[in-house]
């Protein structure tokens, strides 16, 4: 048997023909996996280029697992071992854009000659990761998802927003932006423990915006699941297809994160929140070449102008 025939035979023997198929199966079976295998699943789906290019020992070290766990993880999905599963990820690289970790490495190499130490070094490291995350955000977000989100927010009678813990600032920013676009908005905050009861008032002509990242706020996840069960559209902002928000989402925005680092920035979620608001503004202001969101100061000035003229 020649090399081409052997290659074709090896490909046909794989449990999955492409990266999308294996990610779909991992997503479907995620809840049934062991804790260690869930940890592996999160890493391989969020860092496909690293999985494709690095050795099993390097991948295991980066996701905090023993290499044998990755071997058994691959076998759970029908592969003979990690190397065979890795071949599917390697095939993906032929058309894939640089991944999150690759972007960080490239940026770090560019800045290494001016590397800082101490607190300024911490700032430099955070900025590098923010730039990489924002670049990845551009790759992940589609026009279709932004358009669908804008239409849902335009048609909603009331927009409910749920985001707690680290996601709360993003939820508050969305409340401000959408309110300034004259939408009826209710923030399901944790104050008084009333968020689940307030969420019970949602109806089918409303929309829920849910934001949660590792480690996912249980109350936000529960509210999203309840909304989905009642056929209320859920727009979710999270960190990947394995997020517990994913199964409830009508539209899912994925923002990559370094699961194993202490400092996880809100730069990308905030940028996405602003983009969602601008997409809605564009739908609400079809006559405007450049949609915009009024500030409170501008609104107060425009409201005061007619009164001044009436006195004249």
LUMLO-132906 format. One record per residue (C-alpha): residue in three letters; x, y, z. Coordinates in nm, 3 decimals. Layout:
BEGIN
+------+---------+---------+---------+
: type :      px :      py :      pz :
+------+---------+---------+---------+
:  ALA :       X :       Y :       Z :
...
+------+---------+---------+---------+
//
This chain:
BEGIN
+------+---------+---------+---------+
: type :      px :      py :      pz :
+------+---------+---------+---------+
:  UNK :   0.000 :   0.000 :   0.000 :
:  UNK :   0.143 :   0.341 :  -0.104 :
:  UNK :   0.170 :   0.650 :   0.116 :
:  UNK :  -0.147 :   0.808 :  -0.028 :
:  UNK :  -0.351 :   0.493 :   0.032 :
:  UNK :  -0.218 :   0.466 :   0.388 :
:  UNK :  -0.303 :   0.829 :   0.454 :
:  UNK :  -0.657 :   0.782 :   0.324 :
:  UNK :  -0.703 :   0.470 :   0.532 :
:  UNK :  -0.581 :   0.648 :   0.845 :
:  UNK :  -0.819 :   0.939 :   0.781 :
:  UNK :  -1.117 :   0.716 :   0.722 :
:  UNK :  -1.043 :   0.532 :   1.047 :
:  UNK :  -1.074 :   0.852 :   1.253 :
:  UNK :  -1.393 :   0.883 :   1.463 :
:  UNK :  -1.436 :   1.240 :   1.332 :
:  UNK :  -1.347 :   1.374 :   0.989 :
:  UNK :  -1.293 :   1.734 :   1.103 :
:  UNK :  -1.249 :   1.962 :   1.403 :
:  UNK :  -1.611 :   2.082 :   1.404 :
:  UNK :  -1.739 :   1.725 :   1.446 :
:  UNK :  -1.523 :   1.649 :   1.749 :
:  UNK :  -1.614 :   1.982 :   1.913 :
:  UNK :  -1.982 :   1.908 :   1.857 :
:  UNK :  -1.948 :   1.568 :   2.025 :
:  UNK :  -1.745 :   1.709 :   2.315 :
:  UNK :  -2.015 :   1.972 :   2.366 :
:  UNK :  -2.296 :   1.716 :   2.361 :
:  UNK :  -2.122 :   1.481 :   2.606 :
:  UNK :  -1.959 :   1.743 :   2.829 :
:  UNK :  -2.205 :   1.710 :   3.119 :
:  UNK :  -2.141 :   1.334 :   3.141 :
:  UNK :  -1.759 :   1.363 :   3.151 :
:  UNK :  -1.553 :   1.333 :   3.468 :
:  UNK :  -1.418 :   1.650 :   3.629 :
:  UNK :  -1.070 :   1.590 :   3.484 :
:  UNK :  -1.206 :   1.521 :   3.139 :
:  UNK :  -1.422 :   1.835 :   3.156 :
:  UNK :  -1.104 :   2.029 :   3.234 :
:  UNK :  -0.937 :   1.875 :   2.929 :
:  UNK :  -1.245 :   1.946 :   2.717 :
:  UNK :  -1.244 :   2.315 :   2.808 :
:  UNK :  -0.877 :   2.348 :   2.720 :
:  UNK :  -0.880 :   2.165 :   2.386 :
:  UNK :  -1.189 :   2.350 :   2.260 :
:  UNK :  -1.056 :   2.691 :   2.361 :
:  UNK :  -0.694 :   2.633 :   2.248 :
:  UNK :  -0.712 :   2.423 :   1.929 :
:  UNK :  -0.389 :   2.559 :   1.779 :
:  UNK :  -0.189 :   2.473 :   2.090 :
:  UNK :  -0.334 :   2.122 :   2.084 :
:  UNK :  -0.236 :   2.088 :   1.718 :
:  UNK :   0.121 :   2.215 :   1.747 :
:  UNK :   0.257 :   2.112 :   2.086 :
:  UNK :   0.352 :   1.782 :   2.245 :
:  UNK :   0.120 :   1.599 :   2.480 :
:  UNK :   0.348 :   1.690 :   2.772 :
:  UNK :   0.334 :   2.061 :   2.684 :
:  UNK :  -0.046 :   2.059 :   2.643 :
:  UNK :  -0.089 :   1.866 :   2.969 :
:  UNK :   0.129 :   2.117 :   3.156 :
:  UNK :  -0.067 :   2.412 :   3.020 :
:  UNK :  -0.407 :   2.273 :   3.119 :
:  UNK :  -0.285 :   2.140 :   3.457 :
:  UNK :  -0.332 :   1.768 :   3.389 :
:  UNK :  -0.116 :   1.455 :   3.368 :
:  UNK :  -0.052 :   1.343 :   3.006 :
:  UNK :  -0.226 :   1.013 :   3.079 :
:  UNK :  -0.550 :   1.206 :   3.138 :
:  UNK :  -0.530 :   1.348 :   2.786 :
:  UNK :  -0.472 :   0.999 :   2.646 :
:  UNK :  -0.781 :   0.865 :   2.824 :
:  UNK :  -0.978 :   1.175 :   2.722 :
:  UNK :  -0.900 :   1.105 :   2.356 :
:  UNK :  -0.996 :   0.739 :   2.400 :
:  UNK :  -1.335 :   0.840 :   2.543 :
:  UNK :  -1.411 :   0.991 :   2.201 :
:  UNK :  -1.297 :   0.687 :   2.004 :
:  UNK :  -0.932 :   0.768 :   1.933 :
:  UNK :  -0.646 :   0.529 :   1.996 :
:  UNK :  -0.469 :   0.803 :   2.190 :
:  UNK :  -0.394 :   1.173 :   2.207 :
:  UNK :  -0.175 :   1.174 :   1.895 :
:  UNK :  -0.456 :   1.042 :   1.675 :
:  UNK :  -0.699 :   1.302 :   1.809 :
:  UNK :  -0.430 :   1.568 :   1.759 :
:  UNK :  -0.421 :   1.489 :   1.386 :
:  UNK :  -0.775 :   1.628 :   1.350 :
:  UNK :  -0.664 :   1.954 :   1.514 :
:  UNK :  -0.359 :   1.967 :   1.285 :
:  UNK :  -0.578 :   1.938 :   0.976 :
:  UNK :  -0.779 :   2.238 :   1.097 :
:  UNK :  -0.466 :   2.457 :   1.095 :
:  UNK :  -0.455 :   2.458 :   0.714 :
:  UNK :  -0.733 :   2.719 :   0.707 :
:  UNK :  -0.749 :   2.850 :   1.065 :
:  UNK :  -0.646 :   3.197 :   1.177 :
:  UNK :  -0.391 :   3.226 :   1.460 :
:  UNK :  -0.533 :   3.119 :   1.794 :
:  UNK :  -0.545 :   3.308 :   2.123 :
:  UNK :  -0.218 :   3.171 :   2.266 :
:  UNK :  -0.037 :   3.218 :   1.934 :
:  UNK :  -0.145 :   3.582 :   1.925 :
:  UNK :  -0.012 :   3.631 :   2.279 :
:  UNK :   0.323 :   3.469 :   2.188 :
:  UNK :   0.361 :   3.691 :   1.882 :
:  UNK :   0.280 :   4.006 :   2.079 :
:  UNK :   0.516 :   3.909 :   2.360 :
:  UNK :   0.796 :   3.850 :   2.110 :
:  UNK :   0.737 :   4.194 :   1.958 :
:  UNK :   0.752 :   4.362 :   2.298 :
:  UNK :   1.029 :   4.153 :   2.454 :
:  UNK :   1.300 :   4.404 :   2.366 :
:  UNK :   1.118 :   4.661 :   2.581 :
:  UNK :   1.010 :   4.418 :   2.852 :
:  UNK :   0.928 :   4.584 :   3.182 :
:  UNK :   0.958 :   4.450 :   3.535 :
:  UNK :   0.755 :   4.505 :   3.851 :
:  UNK :   0.411 :   4.663 :   3.841 :
:  UNK :   0.469 :   4.808 :   3.495 :
:  UNK :   0.550 :   4.456 :   3.379 :
:  UNK :   0.214 :   4.335 :   3.513 :
:  UNK :   0.045 :   4.612 :   3.316 :
:  UNK :   0.234 :   4.514 :   3.001 :
:  UNK :   0.131 :   4.151 :   3.043 :
:  UNK :  -0.235 :   4.244 :   3.090 :
:  UNK :  -0.233 :   4.470 :   2.785 :
:  UNK :  -0.077 :   4.195 :   2.570 :
:  UNK :  -0.352 :   3.954 :   2.672 :
:  UNK :  -0.622 :   4.214 :   2.613 :
:  UNK :  -0.493 :   4.280 :   2.261 :
:  UNK :  -0.488 :   3.907 :   2.187 :
:  UNK :  -0.839 :   3.860 :   2.325 :
:  UNK :  -0.975 :   4.150 :   2.122 :
:  UNK :  -0.815 :   4.009 :   1.807 :
:  UNK :  -0.973 :   3.672 :   1.878 :
:  UNK :  -1.307 :   3.843 :   1.940 :
:  UNK :  -1.291 :   3.983 :   1.586 :
:  UNK :  -1.242 :   3.629 :   1.455 :
:  UNK :  -1.524 :   3.478 :   1.661 :
:  UNK :  -1.809 :   3.729 :   1.623 :
:  UNK :  -2.013 :   3.715 :   1.303 :
:  UNK :  -2.231 :   3.969 :   1.125 :
:  UNK :  -2.516 :   3.718 :   1.141 :
:  UNK :  -2.503 :   3.700 :   1.522 :
:  UNK :  -2.488 :   4.078 :   1.563 :
:  UNK :  -2.780 :   4.124 :   1.322 :
:  UNK :  -2.988 :   3.857 :   1.499 :
:  UNK :  -2.913 :   4.014 :   1.837 :
:  UNK :  -3.010 :   4.361 :   1.717 :
:  UNK :  -3.341 :   4.232 :   1.582 :
:  UNK :  -3.422 :   4.047 :   1.906 :
:  UNK :  -3.346 :   4.357 :   2.114 :
:  UNK :  -3.548 :   4.581 :   1.883 :
:  UNK :  -3.855 :   4.355 :   1.894 :
:  UNK :  -3.842 :   4.283 :   2.268 :
:  UNK :  -4.106 :   4.442 :   2.486 :
:  UNK :  -3.868 :   4.426 :   2.782 :
:  UNK :  -3.497 :   4.339 :   2.790 :
:  UNK :  -3.384 :   4.156 :   3.102 :
:  UNK :  -3.010 :   4.148 :   3.181 :
:  UNK :  -2.842 :   3.896 :   3.413 :
:  UNK :  -2.474 :   3.916 :   3.504 :
:  UNK :  -2.320 :   3.863 :   3.845 :
:  UNK :  -1.975 :   3.834 :   4.005 :
:  UNK :  -1.711 :   3.941 :   3.751 :
:  UNK :  -1.977 :   3.985 :   3.480 :
:  UNK :  -2.178 :   4.244 :   3.674 :
:  UNK :  -1.995 :   4.549 :   3.529 :
:  UNK :  -2.075 :   4.425 :   3.176 :
:  UNK :  -2.442 :   4.383 :   3.271 :
:  UNK :  -2.454 :   4.735 :   3.414 :
:  UNK :  -2.294 :   4.881 :   3.102 :
:  UNK :  -2.551 :   4.705 :   2.882 :
:  UNK :  -2.833 :   4.840 :   3.099 :
:  UNK :  -2.699 :   5.193 :   3.053 :
:  UNK :  -2.645 :   5.164 :   2.676 :
:  UNK :  -2.979 :   4.998 :   2.601 :
:  UNK :  -3.166 :   5.242 :   2.826 :
:  UNK :  -3.009 :   5.531 :   2.635 :
:  UNK :  -3.147 :   5.369 :   2.319 :
:  UNK :  -3.494 :   5.400 :   2.474 :
:  UNK :  -3.540 :   5.030 :   2.540 :
:  UNK :  -3.728 :   4.908 :   2.846 :
:  UNK :  -3.454 :   4.737 :   3.051 :
:  UNK :  -3.458 :   4.545 :   3.380 :
:  UNK :  -3.131 :   4.447 :   3.547 :
:  UNK :  -3.160 :   4.118 :   3.736 :
:  UNK :  -2.904 :   4.201 :   4.002 :
:  UNK :  -2.832 :   4.006 :   4.316 :
:  UNK :  -2.950 :   4.278 :   4.557 :
:  UNK :  -3.208 :   4.145 :   4.800 :
:  UNK :  -3.197 :   3.798 :   4.646 :
:  UNK :  -3.490 :   3.887 :   4.416 :
:  UNK :  -3.333 :   3.817 :   4.076 :
:  UNK :  -3.505 :   3.475 :   4.025 :
:  UNK :  -3.841 :   3.618 :   4.130 :
:  UNK :  -3.799 :   3.917 :   3.898 :
:  UNK :  -3.704 :   3.678 :   3.617 :
:  UNK :  -4.033 :   3.495 :   3.663 :
:  UNK :  -4.203 :   3.804 :   3.515 :
:  UNK :  -4.038 :   3.746 :   3.177 :
:  UNK :  -4.274 :   3.671 :   2.888 :
:  UNK :  -4.227 :   3.526 :   2.540 :
:  UNK :  -4.212 :   3.872 :   2.381 :
:  UNK :  -3.919 :   3.966 :   2.611 :
:  UNK :  -3.548 :   3.888 :   2.574 :
:  UNK :  -3.283 :   3.784 :   2.825 :
:  UNK :  -2.921 :   3.898 :   2.796 :
:  UNK :  -2.712 :   3.662 :   3.013 :
:  UNK :  -2.341 :   3.706 :   3.086 :
:  UNK :  -2.127 :   3.449 :   3.269 :
:  UNK :  -1.770 :   3.323 :   3.258 :
:  UNK :  -1.576 :   3.064 :   3.456 :
:  UNK :  -1.671 :   3.013 :   3.734 :
:  UNK :  -2.028 :   3.061 :   3.616 :
:  UNK :  -2.271 :   3.235 :   3.851 :
:  UNK :  -2.529 :   2.966 :   3.932 :
:  UNK :  -2.817 :   3.212 :   3.956 :
:  UNK :  -2.747 :   3.349 :   3.606 :
:  UNK :  -2.730 :   2.998 :   3.459 :
:  UNK :  -3.057 :   2.902 :   3.631 :
:  UNK :  -3.233 :   3.215 :   3.502 :
:  UNK :  -3.113 :   3.144 :   3.146 :
:  UNK :  -3.230 :   2.781 :   3.165 :
:  UNK :  -3.570 :   2.890 :   3.295 :
:  UNK :  -3.605 :   3.151 :   3.019 :
:  UNK :  -3.514 :   2.901 :   2.747 :
:  UNK :  -3.763 :   2.648 :   2.883 :
:  UNK :  -4.036 :   2.914 :   2.849 :
:  UNK :  -3.935 :   2.996 :   2.489 :
:  UNK :  -3.789 :   3.332 :   2.582 :
:  UNK :  -3.493 :   3.418 :   2.355 :
:  UNK :  -3.157 :   3.418 :   2.535 :
:  UNK :  -2.858 :   3.616 :   2.411 :
:  UNK :  -2.557 :   3.473 :   2.592 :
:  UNK :  -2.209 :   3.618 :   2.637 :
:  UNK :  -1.971 :   3.353 :   2.767 :
:  UNK :  -1.637 :   3.179 :   2.709 :
:  UNK :  -1.712 :   2.891 :   2.474 :
:  UNK :  -1.949 :   2.621 :   2.351 :
:  UNK :  -1.902 :   2.425 :   2.677 :
:  UNK :  -2.039 :   2.708 :   2.889 :
:  UNK :  -2.361 :   2.612 :   3.073 :
:  UNK :  -2.521 :   2.914 :   2.902 :
:  UNK :  -2.459 :   2.766 :   2.557 :
:  UNK :  -2.747 :   2.517 :   2.561 :
:  UNK :  -2.997 :   2.791 :   2.648 :
:  UNK :  -2.872 :   3.047 :   2.395 :
:  UNK :  -3.059 :   3.164 :   2.087 :
:  UNK :  -2.743 :   3.362 :   2.008 :
:  UNK :  -2.408 :   3.276 :   2.171 :
:  UNK :  -2.108 :   3.508 :   2.175 :
:  UNK :  -1.784 :   3.332 :   2.269 :
:  UNK :  -1.499 :   3.530 :   2.423 :
:  UNK :  -1.171 :   3.338 :   2.476 :
:  UNK :  -1.017 :   3.341 :   2.821 :
:  UNK :  -0.712 :   3.198 :   2.992 :
:  UNK :  -0.879 :   2.963 :   3.235 :
:  UNK :  -0.570 :   2.914 :   3.448 :
:  UNK :  -0.460 :   3.276 :   3.496 :
:  UNK :  -0.562 :   3.491 :   3.792 :
:  UNK :  -0.614 :   3.816 :   3.603 :
:  UNK :  -0.897 :   3.787 :   3.352 :
:  UNK :  -0.979 :   4.115 :   3.185 :
:  UNK :  -1.318 :   4.261 :   3.092 :
:  UNK :  -1.182 :   4.449 :   2.790 :
:  UNK :  -1.333 :   4.209 :   2.533 :
:  UNK :  -1.676 :   4.169 :   2.702 :
:  UNK :  -1.705 :   4.547 :   2.736 :
:  UNK :  -1.611 :   4.593 :   2.370 :
:  UNK :  -1.870 :   4.333 :   2.270 :
:  UNK :  -2.137 :   4.505 :   2.483 :
:  UNK :  -2.068 :   4.833 :   2.302 :
:  UNK :  -2.082 :   4.655 :   1.965 :
:  UNK :  -2.420 :   4.500 :   2.050 :
:  UNK :  -2.554 :   4.843 :   2.146 :
:  UNK :  -2.425 :   4.996 :   1.822 :
:  UNK :  -2.581 :   4.713 :   1.618 :
:  UNK :  -2.914 :   4.792 :   1.783 :
:  UNK :  -2.864 :   5.165 :   1.723 :
:  UNK :  -2.810 :   5.095 :   1.354 :
:  UNK :  -3.142 :   4.907 :   1.334 :
:  UNK :  -3.326 :   5.180 :   1.525 :
:  UNK :  -3.169 :   5.461 :   1.318 :
:  UNK :  -3.184 :   5.333 :   0.957 :
:  UNK :  -3.172 :   5.688 :   0.821 :
:  UNK :  -2.840 :   5.763 :   0.993 :
:  UNK :  -2.514 :   5.692 :   0.808 :
:  UNK :  -2.337 :   5.657 :   1.144 :
:  UNK :  -2.558 :   5.532 :   1.431 :
:  UNK :  -2.494 :   5.682 :   1.771 :
:  UNK :  -2.603 :   5.658 :   2.133 :
:  UNK :  -2.693 :   5.979 :   2.313 :
:  UNK :  -2.528 :   6.065 :   2.641 :
:  UNK :  -2.736 :   6.180 :   2.937 :
:  UNK :  -2.585 :   6.529 :   2.904 :
:  UNK :  -2.690 :   6.552 :   2.540 :
:  UNK :  -3.039 :   6.433 :   2.623 :
:  UNK :  -3.076 :   6.692 :   2.901 :
:  UNK :  -2.960 :   6.970 :   2.669 :
:  UNK :  -3.203 :   6.873 :   2.392 :
:  UNK :  -3.487 :   6.852 :   2.645 :
:  UNK :  -3.406 :   7.198 :   2.781 :
:  UNK :  -3.385 :   7.370 :   2.440 :
:  UNK :  -3.765 :   7.389 :   2.368 :
:  UNK :  -3.828 :   7.544 :   2.713 :
:  UNK :  -3.581 :   7.821 :   2.645 :
:  UNK :  -3.739 :   7.898 :   2.312 :
:  UNK :  -4.089 :   7.911 :   2.465 :
:  UNK :  -3.982 :   8.189 :   2.701 :
:  UNK :  -3.852 :   8.402 :   2.416 :
+------+---------+---------+---------+
//
